[in-house]
Amino acid sequence: MAITIKVKFFALQREETGTPEIELELDGKKNVLELREILMEKYPGLRKYEKVTLVSLNQKYARGKEILKDGDEVALFPFVGGG
């Protein structure tokens, strides 16, 4: 069963993809970690930011094992630090 999700990109990730958001159709059951790999294959420039990218799923921090559902919204953005 295919699902459609919305993926939003911010800051460095937006620069690498050249777009603020995409809709992505996924076949079968996928989790957030699998989605990250799919996105890095589609946009190879994202790989250099892999260790400094946070992912949210429906506006909550995602650790990676969460299963994606039709209509979900995923966002990729850089760590934010300050002093």
Jmol script that loads the backbone (N, CA, C; Angstrom):
load data "model"
ATOM      1  N   MET A   1       0.838  -1.174   0.000  1.00  0.00           N
ATOM      2  CA  MET A   1       0.000   0.000   0.000  1.00  0.00           C
ATOM      3  C   MET A   1       0.888   1.244   0.000  1.00  0.00           C
ATOM      4  N   ALA A   2       0.661   2.127  -0.922  1.00  0.00           N
ATOM      5  CA  ALA A   2       1.440   3.362  -1.022  1.00  0.00           C
ATOM      6  C   ALA A   2       0.857   4.429  -0.106  1.00  0.00           C
ATOM      7  N   ILE A   3       1.757   5.250   0.417  1.00  0.00           N
ATOM      8  CA  ILE A   3       1.344   6.400   1.215  1.00  0.00           C
ATOM      9  C   ILE A   3       1.988   7.650   0.628  1.00  0.00           C
ATOM     10  N   THR A   4       1.384   8.798   0.894  1.00  0.00           N
ATOM     11  CA  THR A   4       1.950  10.073   0.474  1.00  0.00           C
ATOM     12  C   THR A   4       2.218  10.906   1.716  1.00  0.00           C
ATOM     13  N   ILE A   5       3.448  11.416   1.801  1.00  0.00           N
ATOM     14  CA  ILE A   5       3.825  12.266   2.923  1.00  0.00           C
ATOM     15  C   ILE A   5       4.354  13.595   2.394  1.00  0.00           C
ATOM     16  N   LYS A   6       4.358  14.590   3.262  1.00  0.00           N
ATOM     17  CA  LYS A   6       4.942  15.889   2.929  1.00  0.00           C
ATOM     18  C   LYS A   6       6.269  15.982   3.674  1.00  0.00           C
ATOM     19  N   VAL A   7       7.321  16.395   2.961  1.00  0.00           N
ATOM     20  CA  VAL A   7       8.635  16.581   3.572  1.00  0.00           C
ATOM     21  C   VAL A   7       9.023  18.043   3.420  1.00  0.00           C
ATOM     22  N   LYS A   8       9.327  18.690   4.543  1.00  0.00           N
ATOM     23  CA  LYS A   8       9.737  20.097   4.533  1.00  0.00           C
ATOM     24  C   LYS A   8      11.230  20.181   4.835  1.00  0.00           C
ATOM     25  N   PHE A   9      11.891  21.106   4.143  1.00  0.00           N
ATOM     26  CA  PHE A   9      13.325  21.305   4.323  1.00  0.00           C
ATOM     27  C   PHE A   9      13.577  22.720   4.825  1.00  0.00           C
ATOM     28  N   PHE A  10      14.519  22.854   5.764  1.00  0.00           N
ATOM     29  CA  PHE A  10      14.860  24.158   6.319  1.00  0.00           C
ATOM     30  C   PHE A  10      16.364  24.387   6.229  1.00  0.00           C
ATOM     31  N   ALA A  11      16.755  25.644   6.141  1.00  0.00           N
ATOM     32  CA  ALA A  11      18.152  26.096   6.208  1.00  0.00           C
ATOM     33  C   ALA A  11      19.050  25.340   5.224  1.00  0.00           C
ATOM     34  N   LEU A  12      20.107  24.696   5.723  1.00  0.00           N
ATOM     35  CA  LEU A  12      21.072  24.010   4.858  1.00  0.00           C
ATOM     36  C   LEU A  12      20.410  22.930   4.011  1.00  0.00           C
ATOM     37  N   GLN A  13      19.466  22.227   4.603  1.00  0.00           N
ATOM     38  CA  GLN A  13      18.779  21.164   3.878  1.00  0.00           C
ATOM     39  C   GLN A  13      17.958  21.746   2.728  1.00  0.00           C
ATOM     40  N   ARG A  14      17.369  22.912   2.933  1.00  0.00           N
ATOM     41  CA  ARG A  14      16.609  23.575   1.865  1.00  0.00           C
ATOM     42  C   ARG A  14      17.554  24.005   0.746  1.00  0.00           C
ATOM     43  N   GLU A  15      18.724  24.524   1.111  1.00  0.00           N
ATOM     44  CA  GLU A  15      19.705  24.927   0.098  1.00  0.00           C
ATOM     45  C   GLU A  15      20.136  23.736  -0.749  1.00  0.00           C
ATOM     46  N   GLU A  16      20.356  22.591  -0.118  1.00  0.00           N
ATOM     47  CA  GLU A  16      20.803  21.395  -0.851  1.00  0.00           C
ATOM     48  C   GLU A  16      19.730  20.851  -1.785  1.00  0.00           C
ATOM     49  N   THR A  17      18.478  20.900  -1.359  1.00  0.00           N
ATOM     50  CA  THR A  17      17.405  20.333  -2.184  1.00  0.00           C
ATOM     51  C   THR A  17      16.871  21.332  -3.199  1.00  0.00           C
ATOM     52  N   GLY A  18      17.044  22.614  -2.907  1.00  0.00           N
ATOM     53  CA  GLY A  18      16.540  23.650  -3.803  1.00  0.00           C
ATOM     54  C   GLY A  18      15.037  23.857  -3.717  1.00  0.00           C
ATOM     55  N   THR A  19      14.424  23.341  -2.666  1.00  0.00           N
ATOM     56  CA  THR A  19      12.975  23.465  -2.513  1.00  0.00           C
ATOM     57  C   THR A  19      12.603  23.491  -1.027  1.00  0.00           C
ATOM     58  N   PRO A  20      11.549  24.207  -0.668  1.00  0.00           N
ATOM     59  CA  PRO A  20      11.132  24.214   0.733  1.00  0.00           C
ATOM     60  C   PRO A  20      10.375  22.952   1.146  1.00  0.00           C
ATOM     61  N   GLU A  21       9.726  22.286   0.183  1.00  0.00           N
ATOM     62  CA  GLU A  21       8.994  21.062   0.531  1.00  0.00           C
ATOM     63  C   GLU A  21       8.692  20.234  -0.707  1.00  0.00           C
ATOM     64  N   ILE A  22       8.469  18.950  -0.459  1.00  0.00           N
ATOM     65  CA  ILE A  22       8.072  18.026  -1.522  1.00  0.00           C
ATOM     66  C   ILE A  22       6.975  17.122  -0.985  1.00  0.00           C
ATOM     67  N   GLU A  23       6.213  16.546  -1.898  1.00  0.00           N
ATOM     68  CA  GLU A  23       5.326  15.437  -1.553  1.00  0.00           C
ATOM     69  C   GLU A  23       5.995  14.191  -2.090  1.00  0.00           C
ATOM     70  N   LEU A  24       6.001  13.160  -1.292  1.00  0.00           N
ATOM     71  CA  LEU A  24       6.713  11.943  -1.643  1.00  0.00           C
ATOM     72  C   LEU A  24       5.788  10.751  -1.463  1.00  0.00           C
ATOM     73  N   GLU A  25       5.718   9.915  -2.477  1.00  0.00           N
ATOM     74  CA  GLU A  25       4.934   8.688  -2.382  1.00  0.00           C
ATOM     75  C   GLU A  25       5.876   7.545  -2.041  1.00  0.00           C
ATOM     76  N   LEU A  26       5.534   6.801  -1.014  1.00  0.00           N
ATOM     77  CA  LEU A  26       6.346   5.683  -0.558  1.00  0.00           C
ATOM     78  C   LEU A  26       5.565   4.391  -0.695  1.00  0.00           C
ATOM     79  N   ASP A  27       6.240   3.356  -1.162  1.00  0.00           N
ATOM     80  CA  ASP A  27       5.624   2.035  -1.261  1.00  0.00           C
ATOM     81  C   ASP A  27       5.904   1.255   0.012  1.00  0.00           C
ATOM     82  N   GLY A  28       4.882   0.668   0.547  1.00  0.00           N
ATOM     83  CA  GLY A  28       5.051  -0.183   1.713  1.00  0.00           C
ATOM     84  C   GLY A  28       5.312   0.580   2.992  1.00  0.00           C
ATOM     85  N   LYS A  29       5.595  -0.192   4.030  1.00  0.00           N
ATOM     86  CA  LYS A  29       5.795   0.342   5.369  1.00  0.00           C
ATOM     87  C   LYS A  29       7.230   0.862   5.496  1.00  0.00           C
ATOM     88  N   LYS A  30       7.380   2.145   5.819  1.00  0.00           N
ATOM     89  CA  LYS A  30       8.705   2.746   5.974  1.00  0.00           C
ATOM     90  C   LYS A  30       8.752   3.492   7.305  1.00  0.00           C
ATOM     91  N   ASN A  31       9.956   3.512   7.902  1.00  0.00           N
ATOM     92  CA  ASN A  31      10.126   4.314   9.108  1.00  0.00           C
ATOM     93  C   ASN A  31      10.947   5.555   8.776  1.00  0.00           C
ATOM     94  N   VAL A  32      11.159   6.405   9.761  1.00  0.00           N
ATOM     95  CA  VAL A  32      11.849   7.675   9.550  1.00  0.00           C
ATOM     96  C   VAL A  32      13.290   7.446   9.088  1.00  0.00           C
ATOM     97  N   LEU A  33      13.985   6.458   9.650  1.00  0.00           N
ATOM     98  CA  LEU A  33      15.357   6.173   9.216  1.00  0.00           C
ATOM     99  C   LEU A  33      15.401   5.772   7.745  1.00  0.00           C
ATOM    100  N   GLU A  34      14.464   4.954   7.321  1.00  0.00           N
ATOM    101  CA  GLU A  34      14.409   4.555   5.910  1.00  0.00           C
ATOM    102  C   GLU A  34      14.108   5.757   5.021  1.00  0.00           C
ATOM    103  N   LEU A  35      13.242   6.642   5.490  1.00  0.00           N
ATOM    104  CA  LEU A  35      12.944   7.855   4.730  1.00  0.00           C
ATOM    105  C   LEU A  35      14.196   8.706   4.571  1.00  0.00           C
ATOM    106  N   ARG A  36      14.978   8.855   5.633  1.00  0.00           N
ATOM    107  CA  ARG A  36      16.218   9.642   5.532  1.00  0.00           C
ATOM    108  C   ARG A  36      17.116   9.082   4.437  1.00  0.00           C
ATOM    109  N   GLU A  37      17.239   7.775   4.369  1.00  0.00           N
ATOM    110  CA  GLU A  37      18.079   7.154   3.339  1.00  0.00           C
ATOM    111  C   GLU A  37      17.511   7.420   1.945  1.00  0.00           C
ATOM    112  N   ILE A  38      16.205   7.320   1.794  1.00  0.00           N
ATOM    113  CA  ILE A  38      15.550   7.609   0.510  1.00  0.00           C
ATOM    114  C   ILE A  38      15.836   9.050   0.093  1.00  0.00           C
ATOM    115  N   LEU A  39      15.732   9.970   1.040  1.00  0.00           N
ATOM    116  CA  LEU A  39      15.969  11.382   0.731  1.00  0.00           C
ATOM    117  C   LEU A  39      17.427  11.639   0.358  1.00  0.00           C
ATOM    118  N   MET A  40      18.366  10.951   1.022  1.00  0.00           N
ATOM    119  CA  MET A  40      19.781  11.136   0.692  1.00  0.00           C
ATOM    120  C   MET A  40      20.124  10.543  -0.672  1.00  0.00           C
ATOM    121  N   GLU A  41      19.388   9.521  -1.086  1.00  0.00           N
ATOM    122  CA  GLU A  41      19.574   8.984  -2.439  1.00  0.00           C
ATOM    123  C   GLU A  41      19.021   9.958  -3.471  1.00  0.00           C
ATOM    124  N   LYS A  42      17.884  10.561  -3.174  1.00  0.00           N
ATOM    125  CA  LYS A  42      17.250  11.516  -4.092  1.00  0.00           C
ATOM    126  C   LYS A  42      18.029  12.830  -4.153  1.00  0.00           C
ATOM    127  N   TYR A  43      18.546  13.264  -3.007  1.00  0.00           N
ATOM    128  CA  TYR A  43      19.315  14.511  -2.896  1.00  0.00           C
ATOM    129  C   TYR A  43      20.661  14.179  -2.239  1.00  0.00           C
ATOM    130  N   PRO A  44      21.652  13.731  -3.014  1.00  0.00           N
ATOM    131  CA  PRO A  44      22.935  13.291  -2.441  1.00  0.00           C
ATOM    132  C   PRO A  44      23.629  14.338  -1.568  1.00  0.00           C
ATOM    133  N   GLY A  45      23.397  15.620  -1.818  1.00  0.00           N
ATOM    134  CA  GLY A  45      24.011  16.672  -1.011  1.00  0.00           C
ATOM    135  C   GLY A  45      23.578  16.647   0.447  1.00  0.00           C
ATOM    136  N   LEU A  46      22.449  16.012   0.746  1.00  0.00           N
ATOM    137  CA  LEU A  46      21.981  15.922   2.136  1.00  0.00           C
ATOM    138  C   LEU A  46      22.897  15.049   2.990  1.00  0.00           C
ATOM    139  N   ARG A  47      23.606  14.121   2.346  1.00  0.00           N
ATOM    140  CA  ARG A  47      24.433  13.179   3.094  1.00  0.00           C
ATOM    141  C   ARG A  47      25.496  13.895   3.940  1.00  0.00           C
ATOM    142  N   LYS A  48      26.028  15.008   3.432  1.00  0.00           N
ATOM    143  CA  LYS A  48      27.075  15.698   4.199  1.00  0.00           C
ATOM    144  C   LYS A  48      26.528  16.334   5.479  1.00  0.00           C
ATOM    145  N   TYR A  49      25.221  16.467   5.586  1.00  0.00           N
ATOM    146  CA  TYR A  49      24.595  17.028   6.791  1.00  0.00           C
ATOM    147  C   TYR A  49      23.908  15.963   7.643  1.00  0.00           C
ATOM    148  N   GLU A  50      24.120  14.699   7.309  1.00  0.00           N
ATOM    149  CA  GLU A  50      23.420  13.601   7.980  1.00  0.00           C
ATOM    150  C   GLU A  50      23.558  13.652   9.505  1.00  0.00           C
ATOM    151  N   LYS A  51      24.756  13.928  10.006  1.00  0.00           N
ATOM    152  CA  LYS A  51      24.991  13.900  11.456  1.00  0.00           C
ATOM    153  C   LYS A  51      24.516  15.158  12.176  1.00  0.00           C
ATOM    154  N   VAL A  52      24.171  16.193  11.418  1.00  0.00           N
ATOM    155  CA  VAL A  52      23.723  17.443  12.046  1.00  0.00           C
ATOM    156  C   VAL A  52      22.282  17.784  11.669  1.00  0.00           C
ATOM    157  N   THR A  53      21.541  16.774  11.225  1.00  0.00           N
ATOM    158  CA  THR A  53      20.150  16.980  10.822  1.00  0.00           C
ATOM    159  C   THR A  53      19.203  16.376  11.850  1.00  0.00           C
ATOM    160  N   LEU A  54      18.262  17.185  12.284  1.00  0.00           N
ATOM    161  CA  LEU A  54      17.173  16.707  13.135  1.00  0.00           C
ATOM    162  C   LEU A  54      15.958  16.452  12.255  1.00  0.00           C
ATOM    163  N   VAL A  55      15.133  15.512  12.680  1.00  0.00           N
ATOM    164  CA  VAL A  55      13.918  15.182  11.937  1.00  0.00           C
ATOM    165  C   VAL A  55      12.730  15.278  12.882  1.00  0.00           C
ATOM    166  N   SER A  56      11.681  15.920  12.398  1.00  0.00           N
ATOM    167  CA  SER A  56      10.438  15.922  13.165  1.00  0.00           C
ATOM    168  C   SER A  56       9.365  15.210  12.350  1.00  0.00           C
ATOM    169  N   LEU A  57       8.463  14.574  13.059  1.00  0.00           N
ATOM    170  CA  LEU A  57       7.330  13.880  12.456  1.00  0.00           C
ATOM    171  C   LEU A  57       6.076  14.469  13.074  1.00  0.00           C
ATOM    172  N   ASN A  58       5.287  15.130  12.238  1.00  0.00           N
ATOM    173  CA  ASN A  58       4.073  15.794  12.718  1.00  0.00           C
ATOM    174  C   ASN A  58       4.373  16.727  13.897  1.00  0.00           C
ATOM    175  N   GLN A  59       5.447  17.499  13.736  1.00  0.00           N
ATOM    176  CA  GLN A  59       5.879  18.542  14.671  1.00  0.00           C
ATOM    177  C   GLN A  59       6.360  18.017  16.018  1.00  0.00           C
ATOM    178  N   LYS A  60       6.805  16.751  16.047  1.00  0.00           N
ATOM    179  CA  LYS A  60       7.421  16.179  17.244  1.00  0.00           C
ATOM    180  C   LYS A  60       8.737  15.540  16.825  1.00  0.00           C
ATOM    181  N   TYR A  61       9.759  15.653  17.690  1.00  0.00           N
ATOM    182  CA  TYR A  61      11.062  15.075  17.396  1.00  0.00           C
ATOM    183  C   TYR A  61      10.921  13.585  17.092  1.00  0.00           C
ATOM    184  N   ALA A  62      11.575  13.142  16.018  1.00  0.00           N
ATOM    185  CA  ALA A  62      11.520  11.733  15.620  1.00  0.00           C
ATOM    186  C   ALA A  62      12.876  11.081  15.853  1.00  0.00           C
ATOM    187  N   ARG A  63      12.882   9.929  16.484  1.00  0.00           N
ATOM    188  CA  ARG A  63      14.120   9.209  16.767  1.00  0.00           C
ATOM    189  C   ARG A  63      14.528   8.294  15.615  1.00  0.00           C
ATOM    190  N   GLY A  64      13.577   7.854  14.805  1.00  0.00           N
ATOM    191  CA  GLY A  64      13.941   7.053  13.642  1.00  0.00           C
ATOM    192  C   GLY A  64      13.104   5.817  13.409  1.00  0.00           C
ATOM    193  N   LYS A  65      12.609   5.197  14.448  1.00  0.00           N
ATOM    194  CA  LYS A  65      11.866   3.940  14.295  1.00  0.00           C
ATOM    195  C   LYS A  65      10.374   4.155  14.040  1.00  0.00           C
ATOM    196  N   GLU A  66       9.930   5.409  14.124  1.00  0.00           N
ATOM    197  CA  GLU A  66       8.505   5.697  13.934  1.00  0.00           C
ATOM    198  C   GLU A  66       8.077   5.308  12.518  1.00  0.00           C
ATOM    199  N   ILE A  67       6.960   4.609  12.418  1.00  0.00           N
ATOM    200  CA  ILE A  67       6.421   4.187  11.123  1.00  0.00           C
ATOM    201  C   ILE A  67       5.631   5.338  10.516  1.00  0.00           C
ATOM    202  N   LEU A  68       5.891   5.610   9.251  1.00  0.00           N
ATOM    203  CA  LEU A  68       5.204   6.696   8.548  1.00  0.00           C
ATOM    204  C   LEU A  68       3.816   6.256   8.109  1.00  0.00           C
ATOM    205  N   LYS A  69       2.885   7.211   8.158  1.00  0.00           N
ATOM    206  CA  LYS A  69       1.499   6.955   7.749  1.00  0.00           C
ATOM    207  C   LYS A  69       1.101   7.963   6.684  1.00  0.00           C
ATOM    208  N   ASP A  70       0.098   7.621   5.917  1.00  0.00           N
ATOM    209  CA  ASP A  70      -0.398   8.512   4.873  1.00  0.00           C
ATOM    210  C   ASP A  70      -0.761   9.868   5.472  1.00  0.00           C
ATOM    211  N   GLY A  71      -0.291  10.935   4.832  1.00  0.00           N
ATOM    212  CA  GLY A  71      -0.608  12.282   5.283  1.00  0.00           C
ATOM    213  C   GLY A  71       0.354  12.862   6.308  1.00  0.00           C
ATOM    214  N   ASP A  72       1.342  12.081   6.744  1.00  0.00           N
ATOM    215  CA  ASP A  72       2.308  12.592   7.721  1.00  0.00           C
ATOM    216  C   ASP A  72       3.105  13.757   7.149  1.00  0.00           C
ATOM    217  N   GLU A  73       3.587  14.611   8.057  1.00  0.00           N
ATOM    218  CA  GLU A  73       4.465  15.718   7.689  1.00  0.00           C
ATOM    219  C   GLU A  73       5.801  15.518   8.396  1.00  0.00           C
ATOM    220  N   VAL A  74       6.854  15.457   7.600  1.00  0.00           N
ATOM    221  CA  VAL A  74       8.206  15.281   8.109  1.00  0.00           C
ATOM    222  C   VAL A  74       8.980  16.554   7.806  1.00  0.00           C
ATOM    223  N   ALA A  75       9.815  16.990   8.741  1.00  0.00           N
ATOM    224  CA  ALA A  75      10.648  18.169   8.510  1.00  0.00           C
ATOM    225  C   ALA A  75      12.097  17.833   8.840  1.00  0.00           C
ATOM    226  N   LEU A  76      13.013  18.311   7.995  1.00  0.00           N
ATOM    227  CA  LEU A  76      14.444  18.159   8.221  1.00  0.00           C
ATOM    228  C   LEU A  76      15.034  19.536   8.461  1.00  0.00           C
ATOM    229  N   PHE A  77      15.802  19.656   9.543  1.00  0.00           N
ATOM    230  CA  PHE A  77      16.406  20.949   9.854  1.00  0.00           C
ATOM    231  C   PHE A  77      17.689  20.716  10.638  1.00  0.00           C
ATOM    232  N   PRO A  78      18.590  21.706  10.644  1.00  0.00           N
ATOM    233  CA  PRO A  78      19.864  21.537  11.341  1.00  0.00           C
ATOM    234  C   PRO A  78      19.712  21.703  12.850  1.00  0.00           C
ATOM    235  N   PHE A  79      20.681  21.100  13.576  1.00  0.00           N
ATOM    236  CA  PHE A  79      20.760  21.366  15.007  1.00  0.00           C
ATOM    237  C   PHE A  79      20.869  22.861  15.207  1.00  0.00           C
ATOM    238  N   VAL A  80      20.257  23.356  16.253  1.00  0.00           N
ATOM    239  CA  VAL A  80      20.375  24.767  16.590  1.00  0.00           C
ATOM    240  C   VAL A  80      21.098  24.847  17.925  1.00  0.00           C
ATOM    241  N   GLY A  81      22.174  25.596  17.959  1.00  0.00           N
ATOM    242  CA  GLY A  81      22.935  25.728  19.196  1.00  0.00           C
ATOM    243  C   GLY A  81      23.096  27.186  19.557  1.00  0.00           C
ATOM    244  N   GLY A  82      23.435  27.401  20.755  1.00  0.00           N
ATOM    245  CA  GLY A  82      23.642  28.769  21.191  1.00  0.00           C
ATOM    246  C   GLY A  82      24.426  28.804  22.484  1.00  0.00           C
ATOM    247  N   GLY A  83      24.757  29.968  22.880  1.00  0.00           N
ATOM    248  CA  GLY A  83      25.565  30.072  24.079  1.00  0.00           C
ATOM    249  C   GLY A  83      24.972  30.967  25.113  1.00  0.00           C
TER     250      GLY A  83
END
end "model"
wireframe off; spacefill off
backbone 0.3
color backbone group
